[in-house]
Amino acid sequence: MPETVIVVAIIGIVAVFAAAYLRSITKREQLKAVAKEVQNLVLATRAEAVKRRQVCVMLVNPVQRSIKVWADSQPYNYIQDPGEPTVIEYAIPPTVYFSFAPAGHLNGPSAVCFDGYLGNPALADRIVFKGDGTLDPPQAPDCRGPQRPALFKATVPAGSINCSPPQPCRGIYISDGSSSGDAANRNTFRISVDDPRSNSEVTLLKWVPIAMGGNGGEVDYSPPPWRWVD
């Protein structure tokens, strides 16, 4: 009988650890799937702009957790006016969040950092593609393109990007954390279109915390294989 009790206890302990591991894996896969889906939506927006030979706008709403794409008509104002067709709609699942690393706030305005089009600060949280497929760069001073890190080492590959806080680099930030801070935002993806290594291609990059090999205070983005904290 005592042996049976011990075996049952061991099985219970293993089950607890296995359940925690499965939850962690599930959370990672959900985050990765949504990040890739958003990347595909950016690519689809560019494709629509080229197909229609007109401006297409992708508006991301962090509060309502939604994405909408429409074809803008001349004179272009990057606002969906009556008669301008919606070509894509997408709802962000509740399992992930808009939160930029390392100190982004849940569903905060900088979690979608494409702001200030046409010199209008109200035109925020949107990516604009022209009819030739090129990006119309936003103009907000706190919405800047990233740079290559000045120093590379084993944990900071040559394709990494330097996005120093407190201002995030341009991109759409998708996180598995519901609160702010280095630890909470440890698993975060950024979808962008103007990284220096990408030649204006749409990129999907994962943030690596400084504690896991970040570059002396620089925020490190690196391509796959992605590293995970939990």
Number of C-alpha atoms within 10 A of each C-alpha: 6 7 8 9 10 11 12 12 12 12 11 12 12 12 12 12 11 12 12 13 13 12 13 15 14 12 17 19 12 15 23 21 12 19 25 15 14 22 20 15 19 24 16 16 26 25 17 24 23 18 12 13 14 19 27 28 28 25 23 26 21 22 12 10 16 14 19 19 25 23 27 23 17 8 6 13 15 23 15 18 12 6 9 12 13 15 15 15 13 14 12 20 12 7 13 21 27 28 32 36 33 25 19 26 20 20 22 15 19 26 28 30 27 29 26 20 21 16 11 13 12 10 19 22 23 25 29 25 24 19 19 15 20 16 17 14 20 25 17 18 9 16 21 20 21 20 15 17 20 10 12 13 10 7 15 20 15 16 17 26 26 22 24 17 15 11 17 26 28 27 30 30 30 28 32 21 23 16 17 17 15 17 15 18 28 27 27 29 29 25 23 26 23 20 24 15 15 12 10 13 15 18 21 23 24 28 28 29 25 17 12 13 15 18 21 10 14 18 23 27 26 19 16 9 7 13 15 16 12 12
